[in-house]
Structure formats: structure tokens, C-alpha cells
């Protein structure tokens, strides 16, 4: 799925990406703050997070509407990215 910022608001993009990641894992390609391109395999799917014993508690930090926190399946840790830096989101089946 290509995210095109010309046609969607940041909130619409965040909702769309969040829905994809809640349905299963996806590869997200985005530009990091330092300008490098990063590919991350991540998810927000509850059964995957529970299977990996990931803590789901709220950190109490201020929520920034422009940032999405996700679980990186390759680093096995929480990561985040700016919604307006996303180039593509590609969903795929998860083997475990």
C-alpha cells in the first residue's frame, strides 16, 4: 500500500497504518530523522504481541499525533516513526 500525503491527512494516514498493523505484520519503509531510509517489519496485532510476551501497558508518555509506536518483530522491541515520513506499508502473512 502506498501512502500518499497529498490525498490524506496525517490522522487518516495514522488510522490506516494502525489498522493494517492491527490486522498483522507489515513492512514499513520510512525516512528516519537523519535522512536515511529504514525498512521495519512490525505489528500491533494483539495475538502476536501476546505470543511474544510483549508488555502492553501504557507508558504514560505524551501521545504525539504525528508518531506511531509499533512493535519491531526483528529487534523484538518497541519502535516509533513519524507518520509523514512513511513511504510504503506492505502487509504480509505471519509464520511466527
Secondary structure, DSSP 8 states (H G I E B T S, - for coil): -B--TTTS-HHHHHHHHHHHHHHS-EEEEEE-TTS-EEEEEEE--HHHHHHTT-----------TTEEEEEETTTTEEEEEEGGGEEEEEE-----
